[in-house]
Structure formats: structure tokens, C-alpha cells
Amino acid sequence: MRIDNHKLIAECSAYDFKEALERKKTKSWLKSISAFANGNGGSLYYGIADDGNIIGLANVQSDAEFISEAIKVRIDPVPEFQLLPYTTNEGKSVLEVKVTAGSMTPYYYYFDGARTAFIRVGNESIPASSQQLLSLILKGRNSTYDSLVTSVRREDHSFIMLANTFKEQTHQPFNEKLLLSFGLVTTEGYLTNAGLLFADNCPVYQSRLFCTRWDGLEKDYAIGDAEYSGNLIMLLRNGVDFIKSFTNKGWKKLPNRRLNLPDYAERAIFEGLVNHFIHRDYTIYGSEVHLDIYDDRLVLTSPGGMYDGTLIQERDINTVGSCRRNPVIADVFAQLDFMEKRGSGLRKIQRESAMLPNYTEDMQPFFHSEGTQFSTIFKNVNYKKKSAPEESGLKSRPKSGLESGLKSNESTTLRILNLMAENSHITTVEIAQSLSLARSGIMKQIKKLKEDGLIERIGPDKGGYWKVLQTNPNPKQ
């Protein structure tokens, strides 16, 4: 076979380049053989430099024999692979070692009594962590974490929330047989890990959701936070409620109706939450899903990268198939009509967001993954597009001198100072209502303003008033 091009594109998740065969440092390339077999497969190209330029090999036959023998001796179990020689138009020889994705994972690199399983992350082959190794073991057994059977008996737990949710969503009665068909209970009466995650009193420690509303664009100061633990249905509801409490739902008057102007598409956010609960790695003990809300974006982050080892930012989401880390959990959410059909959730997140009134192409949600986590980033379509009060359908109020020169994307701290400067007798409840934020978050913000010497409370909580000592929360800027 011949290669017509003089240069190939850069290394990626699917292949590596090797200028020459390193016979004395076999680990430098055998780790990639292990990683490809443990993942989606891939190829090593010998005779090609890192920049893609074709150098060529002096003796393809000898190199092929050495590679074949090294794989058989150092990789256990031996993966399926092919040795494919090529010749360029200039007569240069290139050797491709094509490794097939294995079904008997993990595939270990073995040397001096030590066994290491490697995985592919981007264009690197790295040792699998203990959690990733467990996932490979489960994959090799054709099993998943959520399908593993526990020693917990069915009679020790109730499923009232699951039953009520099923009836609400499907308008059908819930019966005990559904627990078995869903894969939550075995015929012997034991719960699976998925069963524990849907039980009313969920005992799985890592079934948690940490929510934070940050002031501004960075993780500098939290104006609202909550930590939830429990079954997956409860966590989903907690997440939705937190988002509703800390995001705005503006509107403006039209000639014959009112146009809603939410910061985010509710269904897209819901789809994102479901996606992170389904695909997160539950084998990482002490981990949790994170929900972070900033002024300009909302970020969902869960433990565990792409199940197939690829990086989502390098993929076309229109071609990403349904590769599920937790198929039992996914099936239950599908039965509850909580998720889009398999493999289309990411596309729906973008489609739903694109239907928002203030949406522009630069506001499209995007996804990012690493070897240990996956993130979904939603952009606030109303950021820097705040309408004037009379345009949004809200009652207008006179602007204070301090407020009149401010931009619409001012920080929560500055908005609190504005309100106090305008009305020194304003209550924390009124501030929270004006800013559409939780009172607990406002109280934390006010406490910090006092500590920073920006405000002072004159008199008692009832009957007193606020004194603004400094109107700029960042005097050094």
C-alpha cells in the first residue's frame, strides 16, 4: 500500500507518531498499545516525526517482527492488532500498528513484575487511576457500576419517591415488578447499586450535588450555596430549585402579549442535570456533581471524563454515539421521561438554548472534558443585555446618582450598595426580591460588606438604617 501525502496531521486520541522504533525503551510505545486496547482502539505510525513529516524506516520487516514479539510478551492479555506497511511515492517505508478496541479490559503493560493499565486522554497515554481501573475491570466483565448487585435487601428500603414520580410522569400505576424490570432489584431480592441510588433513603455517600451562586465571573465570593445528598430524583429536583432561585426570568411587554426573557432555557438546563447524573463516575468515592452559577454563565461539572476516553471538545456532538457509563440509571430516567432519546441529549441542550429570545450564536452552550471530569457550560443570554425597567415590564424607579453611571453587568455587591444608597431603610428581604436572589445569600454579602468597611448598620435591625461608607467595592481598581 502507498501513502501519497508527504505529511500527516498532528497526533490525537486515535494515533501516535514514532520517528523510529525504540527497542531499548519499549514502554515509551507499549503504553500506547495498552491505552488503545483499553479505549476505542488506535494506531501507532512508525517512520513519521511528531510534526507529521514522513521520515521512513530502514528495515520495516525487522521492526514489525520486534513489535509483534514485544506486544505478545509485555501486554496481557494480548490485544488484537495488525501490522500494516506502507510505501510513499518517494519510496519511504512507514509501518502502522493498528490496535483494536478490546473486550477483555484491562490490558496491562507488564515489566519486572509490575502491571500497569494505560488509558488514552487526548494525545497522551497515561496510567489508569484506581477508579478508571475499576471501570476497565467492569467493562471486561461486560458489567457496569450501576448494575452490580449489593448485599442490601429490598425490604430494607422504600421507593415512594420513584413510584410517585413514575405515576406523575407516565400516568400509569407503579408496581413492584417495575423495580425488577428497571434493574434496581434482583430476582433474589437484593438491590443493585442503581437501586440504592433511587431508594428514598439513599445510602450512597457520593450521591451528592454541591450548588453555588458566585458573585461576578470568578470563584471569589459566594452569595448563595447549598449541599444536597440523597437519591437521584431528589438531587435533580434540588438542582432545578436552586437554579430557579438564583437565575432571572425577565419579561417585556409586546402589543398583545408578554415575552418571557429567561437567562437560560429551562429544558436545556434540566437535560444537562440529567446528563451529568447519568454519565458521572460513581466509583469515585467522596465525589459529587457541581453546579456553579456566575453572572455570565452556569456550569455543571461531574466526576469522570468521556466513558470512551475521548475528549468531547475534539468531537462533533452530532456524531457522538450513546456510550453509557451507567445504562441502568439511564434507562430509569428514560422511563420517567426525564431524558432525550439516546445519544441526542447534547444536541437538545443546544437546540433548546437557541430558542431563547436573546440568543445569539456566540451564546451556544458548549462541553469540555478531561480524563477525570466532564463540564457543560451554559451562557447567560441576558448578560450585558439587561433591558431597562420600563422595557421589561417592571415598575421603573428613579436612579440614584451612584447608579446612573453603572453598566448593566455590575456585580451583586455594587447593586446592593446602590439599593442602600437609594433607600437607607431598605430591608434584606426587599434587597433579595429586587435582585431575584435568596435572602441567605444577601445576608452573607452584607456581612462581607460590613467586614470590608463599605457599610455600617446604624441602630437596631428593626428601625435602624444603612450607612454607605464607600461606594466602590474595589477602590484599588
SULHU-V539910 format. One record per pair of residues at least 12 apart in sequence whose C-alpha atoms are under 8 Angstrom apart, sorted by sequence separation. I is the first residue (numbers start at 0). GAP is how many residues later the second one is. D is the distance in Angstrom with one decimal. If there is no record, write none. Layout:
I:GAP:D, I:GAP:D
This chain:
31:12:7.8, 82:12:6.9, 83:12:5.0, 115:12:7.7, 162:12:7.9, 182:12:7.5, 183:12:7.7, 211:12:5.8, 212:12:6.1, 248:12:5.9, 249:12:5.7, 276:12:7.5, 288:12:5.8, 289:12:6.3, 352:12:7.4, 364:12:5.5, 365:12:7.0, 418:12:7.3, 454:12:5.6, 455:12:6.6, 82:13:5.8, 83:13:6.4, 211:13:4.2, 248:13:4.2, 249:13:7.9, 275:13:7.3, 288:13:4.5, 364:13:4.6, 454:13:4.5, 455:13:7.1, 81:14:7.9, 82:14:4.8, 83:14:7.5, 210:14:5.4, 211:14:6.5, 247:14:6.1, 248:14:6.4, 287:14:6.6, 288:14:6.9, 349:14:6.2, 363:14:7.3, 364:14:6.2, 427:14:6.9, 453:14:6.2, 454:14:5.2, 81:15:5.7, 82:15:6.5, 209:15:7.7, 210:15:5.2, 247:15:5.9, 287:15:6.9, 307:15:7.1, 349:15:5.9, 362:15:7.8, 363:15:7.0, 402:15:6.0, 415:15:7.0, 427:15:7.1, 453:15:5.1, 454:15:7.0, 15:16:7.9, 80:16:6.8, 81:16:5.1, 116:16:7.2, 209:16:6.1, 210:16:6.2, 246:16:6.6, 286:16:6.7, 306:16:6.7, 348:16:7.3, 362:16:5.5, 401:16:6.6, 452:16:7.1, 453:16:4.9, 80:17:5.4, 81:17:6.6, 209:17:4.5, 306:17:7.0, 362:17:7.4, 452:17:7.7, 453:17:7.1, 80:18:4.4, 208:18:6.0, 209:18:6.3, 306:18:5.9, 362:18:6.2, 399:18:7.4, 63:19:6.7, 79:19:6.1, 80:19:5.9, 207:19:7.4, 208:19:5.1, 283:19:7.4, 401:19:7.8, 453:19:7.1, 78:20:7.2, 79:20:5.6, 207:20:5.6, 208:20:6.3, 321:20:5.6, 322:20:7.8, 78:21:7.2, 79:21:8.0, 207:21:4.3, 280:21:7.7, 281:21:7.8, 320:21:8.0, 321:21:4.3, 359:21:7.7, 399:21:7.5, 13:22:7.8, 79:22:7.2, 206:22:5.9, 207:22:6.6, 279:22:5.6, 280:22:5.5, 320:22:5.2, 358:22:5.5, 385:22:6.0, 399:22:5.8, 78:23:6.4, 206:23:6.1, 279:23:5.5, 280:23:4.9, 319:23:6.7, 357:23:5.7, 384:23:7.4, 385:23:7.8, 398:23:7.9, 204:24:7.7, 206:24:6.9, 275:24:7.5, 279:24:5.6, 357:24:6.4, 383:24:6.0, 20:25:6.7, 59:25:7.2, 206:25:7.2, 275:25:7.4, 276:25:7.8, 278:25:7.9, 279:25:7.9, 355:25:7.7, 383:25:5.5, 13:26:7.9, 17:26:7.1, 19:26:5.8, 203:26:7.7, 208:26:6.5, 275:26:6.0, 317:26:7.9, 382:26:6.7, 13:27:7.0, 14:27:5.3, 15:27:6.5, 16:27:6.0, 17:27:5.9, 18:27:5.7, 19:27:5.5, 76:27:7.5, 105:27:7.1, 202:27:7.4, 207:27:7.1, 272:27:7.3, 13:28:4.6, 14:28:4.6, 15:28:4.9, 16:28:4.9, 17:28:4.7, 18:28:4.5, 19:28:7.7, 78:28:7.3, 201:28:5.2, 210:28:7.4, 271:28:7.5, 278:28:7.9, 12:29:7.7, 13:29:6.4, 14:29:5.6, 15:29:6.2, 16:29:6.2, 17:29:6.1, 18:29:4.7, 77:29:7.5, 200:29:6.7, 201:29:5.0, 316:29:6.8, 317:29:6.9, 14:30:7.4, 16:30:7.7, 17:30:5.6, 18:30:4.6, 76:30:5.7, 105:30:5.2, 199:30:7.6, 200:30:7.0, 208:30:7.5, 239:30:7.0, 316:30:6.8, 16:31:5.5, 17:31:6.0, 18:31:7.2, 63:31:7.6, 75:31:5.5, 76:31:7.1, 104:31:5.4, 105:31:5.8, 153:31:6.9, 199:31:6.2, 210:31:7.3, 16:32:6.1, 17:32:6.9, 74:32:6.5, 75:32:5.2, 104:32:6.0, 198:32:6.1, 412:32:7.0, 16:33:5.6, 59:33:6.8, 74:33:5.5, 75:33:6.6, 196:33:7.7, 197:33:5.0, 212:33:6.8, 59:34:7.4, 74:34:4.8, 75:34:7.0, 104:34:6.4, 105:34:6.6, 196:34:5.1, 197:34:5.9, 238:34:7.6, 16:35:7.3, 56:35:7.0, 57:35:7.5, 59:35:6.7, 73:35:5.6, 74:35:6.0, 103:35:7.7, 104:35:4.4, 153:35:5.5, 195:35:7.8, 196:35:6.1, 197:35:7.0, 18:36:6.6, 55:36:4.8, 56:36:5.3, 73:36:5.0, 102:36:7.4, 103:36:4.5, 146:36:7.1, 152:36:5.9, 153:36:5.5, 161:36:6.9, 412:36:7.9, 18:37:7.7, 19:37:6.8, 54:37:7.2, 55:37:4.8, 56:37:6.2, 73:37:6.7, 102:37:5.7, 103:37:7.4, 146:37:7.9, 148:37:7.6, 152:37:4.6, 153:37:5.8, 161:37:7.7, 235:37:6.8, 32:38:7.9, 53:38:7.7, 55:38:5.5, 56:38:7.9, 151:38:5.6, 152:38:6.1, 161:38:7.8, 235:38:7.1, 424:38:8.0, 10:39:7.2, 150:39:6.3, 151:39:5.7, 158:39:7.1, 160:39:6.3, 424:39:7.0, 425:39:7.6, 9:40:7.2, 53:40:7.8, 149:40:6.4, 150:40:7.2, 158:40:5.2, 159:40:6.6, 424:40:4.7, 425:40:7.9, 9:41:6.2, 10:41:7.9, 29:41:7.1, 33:41:6.8, 148:41:6.8, 149:41:5.7, 157:41:6.0, 158:41:5.4, 423:41:5.3, 424:41:6.4, 8:42:7.6, 9:42:6.0, 20:42:6.9, 36:42:6.2, 148:42:6.1, 149:42:5.3, 156:42:6.2, 157:42:5.7, 423:42:4.7, 8:43:5.7, 22:43:7.9, 36:43:8.0, 148:43:4.2, 149:43:6.4, 156:43:7.0, 157:43:7.5, 423:43:6.7, 7:44:4.6, 25:44:7.7, 29:44:7.8, 147:44:5.4, 148:44:6.4, 156:44:7.0, 280:44:7.4, 6:45:5.1, 7:45:6.6, 29:45:7.7, 146:45:5.7, 147:45:5.8, 231:45:7.3, 278:45:6.5, 279:45:7.5, 6:46:4.7, 7:46:7.8, 46:46:7.0, 47:46:7.3, 145:46:6.6, 146:46:6.2, 277:46:7.9, 278:46:5.5, 419:46:6.3, 420:46:7.7, 5:47:6.6, 6:47:6.0, 46:47:5.1, 145:47:4.8, 146:47:6.4, 245:47:7.7, 277:47:7.6, 278:47:6.2, 419:47:7.6, 420:47:6.3, 5:48:6.2, 45:48:5.7, 46:48:6.8, 144:48:6.8, 145:48:4.6, 277:48:6.1, 419:48:6.9, 44:49:6.9, 45:49:5.1, 277:49:7.9, 44:50:5.7, 45:50:6.3, 242:50:8.0, 44:51:4.5, 277:51:6.0, 416:51:7.0, 43:52:5.6, 44:52:6.4, 238:52:7.7, 277:52:5.6, 42:53:6.4, 43:53:5.0, 417:53:7.9, 42:54:5.4, 43:54:6.6, 312:54:6.3, 416:54:6.5, 42:55:4.4, 311:55:6.5, 312:55:5.4, 41:56:6.0, 42:56:5.9, 311:56:5.8, 312:56:6.9, 40:57:7.8, 41:57:5.4, 310:57:7.3, 311:57:5.7, 413:57:7.6, 40:58:5.3, 41:58:6.8, 310:58:5.5, 413:58:7.3, 40:59:4.6, 41:59:7.7, 273:59:7.8, 310:59:6.4, 413:59:6.8, 39:60:7.3, 40:60:4.0, 412:60:7.2, 39:61:4.8, 40:61:7.5, 36:62:6.2, 38:62:5.8, 39:62:7.9, 308:62:7.1, 35:63:6.2, 36:63:6.0, 37:63:6.4, 38:63:7.4, 305:63:6.7, 35:64:7.2, 36:64:4.6, 37:64:6.0, 273:64:7.1, 274:64:7.7, 304:64:5.5, 305:64:7.7, 35:65:6.4, 36:65:4.9, 273:65:6.7, 304:65:5.4, 305:65:7.4, 32:66:6.7, 303:66:8.0, 304:66:4.9, 37:67:5.8, 270:67:7.5, 303:67:6.7, 304:67:4.9, 305:67:8.0, 36:68:7.6, 37:68:5.9, 270:68:6.2, 303:68:4.5, 304:68:4.4, 305:68:7.1, 37:69:6.0, 270:69:7.5, 302:69:5.9, 303:69:4.3, 304:69:5.1, 401:69:7.7, 36:70:6.5, 274:70:7.2, 302:70:4.4, 303:70:6.3, 161:71:7.3, 301:71:5.6, 302:71:6.6, 34:72:7.8, 160:72:7.6, 300:72:6.8, 301:72:5.5, 33:73:5.5, 271:73:7.8, 300:73:5.6, 301:73:6.6, 33:74:6.2, 270:74:6.6, 271:74:7.8, 300:74:4.3, 33:75:6.3, 206:75:7.8, 299:75:5.4, 300:75:6.6, 205:76:6.8, 217:76:7.1, 298:76:6.8, 299:76:5.1, 216:77:5.4, 270:77:7.8, 271:77:6.9, 298:77:5.7, 299:77:6.6, 30:78:6.5, 205:78:7.6, 209:78:6.9, 213:78:7.2, 215:78:5.9, 216:78:5.8, 270:78:6.5, 298:78:4.6, 29:79:7.0, 37:79:7.9, 205:79:5.8, 207:79:7.6, 208:79:5.6, 209:79:6.3, 210:79:6.0, 211:79:6.4, 212:79:6.0, 213:79:6.0, 214:79:6.5, 215:79:5.2, 216:79:6.6, 297:79:5.9, 298:79:6.3, 37:80:7.2, 38:80:6.6, 204:80:7.4, 205:80:5.1, 206:80:7.9, 207:80:4.9, 208:80:4.9, 209:80:4.9, 210:80:4.7, 211:80:5.0, 212:80:4.7, 213:80:5.2, 214:80:6.9, 215:80:7.9, 267:80:6.9, 268:80:7.3, 296:80:6.8, 297:80:5.1, 37:81:6.2, 38:81:6.7, 204:81:6.7, 205:81:5.3, 206:81:6.4, 207:81:6.4, 208:81:5.8, 209:81:6.1, 210:81:5.9, 211:81:6.2, 212:81:6.2, 213:81:7.5, 267:81:4.4, 296:81:5.5, 297:81:6.4, 5:82:7.7, 26:82:7.9, 34:82:7.3, 205:82:5.7, 208:82:7.3, 266:82:7.7, 267:82:7.3, 296:82:4.3, 297:82:7.3, 2:83:6.3, 4:83:7.6, 33:83:6.5, 34:83:4.6, 35:83:7.1, 295:83:6.1, 296:83:5.0, 0:84:7.0, 1:84:5.2, 2:84:5.9, 3:84:5.8, 33:84:5.6, 34:84:4.1, 35:84:6.7, 267:84:5.6, 295:84:5.0, 0:85:5.0, 1:85:4.5, 2:85:4.5, 3:85:5.9, 33:85:7.2, 34:85:5.2, 266:85:6.8, 267:85:6.3, 294:85:7.5, 0:86:6.2, 1:86:5.2, 2:86:6.8, 30:86:8.0, 31:86:7.3, 1:87:6.9, 30:87:6.0, 31:87:7.9, 264:87:6.2, 295:87:5.5, 31:88:7.6, 264:88:5.2, 294:88:7.1, 263:89:6.9, 34:90:5.9, 264:90:7.9, 34:91:7.7, 264:91:6.6, 263:92:7.5, 31:93:5.5, 30:94:6.4, 261:94:7.5, 30:95:7.7, 260:95:7.3, 260:96:6.4, 259:97:8.0, 260:97:7.3, 37:98:7.2, 271:104:7.1, 12:107:6.6, 15:107:7.4, 12:108:6.8, 14:108:7.7, 12:109:4.9, 13:109:7.8, 268:109:8.0, 11:110:6.1, 12:110:4.8, 11:111:4.4, 12:111:7.4, 10:112:6.1, 263:114:7.4, 294:114:7.8, 263:115:7.5, 263:116:6.1, 294:116:7.9, 262:117:5.0, 263:117:6.8, 262:118:5.5, 262:119:5.5, 261:120:7.6, 262:120:7.8, 260:121:7.7, 193:134:6.6, 193:135:6.1, 144:137:7.3, 144:138:7.1, 252:138:6.9, 251:139:5.6, 252:139:6.6, 251:140:3.8, 252:140:5.6, 250:141:5.1, 251:141:4.8, 249:142:6.6, 250:142:6.2, 183:144:7.8, 182:145:6.2, 181:146:7.0, 134:148:7.9, 133:149:7.7, 181:149:7.2, 181:150:6.2, 130:152:5.9, 130:153:5.9, 169:166:6.9, 168:167:5.9, 169:167:7.7, 168:168:6.7, 165:169:7.9, 165:170:5.7, 164:171:7.3, 146:179:7.8, 145:180:5.7, 143:181:6.9, 144:181:6.8, 145:181:7.5, 146:181:6.4, 143:182:6.4, 145:182:6.2, 143:183:7.7, 145:183:6.9, 120:188:6.1, 121:188:6.5, 247:188:6.4, 119:189:5.9, 120:189:6.5, 121:189:6.2, 246:189:7.3, 118:190:7.2, 119:190:7.4, 120:190:7.2, 245:190:6.8, 246:190:7.7, 244:191:7.3, 245:191:5.3, 244:192:6.3, 245:192:6.9, 244:193:6.4, 215:195:5.5, 214:196:6.5, 215:196:7.2, 214:197:6.1, 214:198:7.5, 223:214:7.0, 223:216:6.6, 224:216:7.6, 222:217:7.8, 223:217:4.2, 222:218:4.1, 223:218:7.8, 221:219:7.5, 222:219:6.3, 223:220:7.8, 222:221:6.1, 222:222:5.9, 120:249:7.2, 120:250:5.8, 39:268:6.4, 38:269:5.9, 39:269:7.5, 38:270:6.1, 12:297:6.6
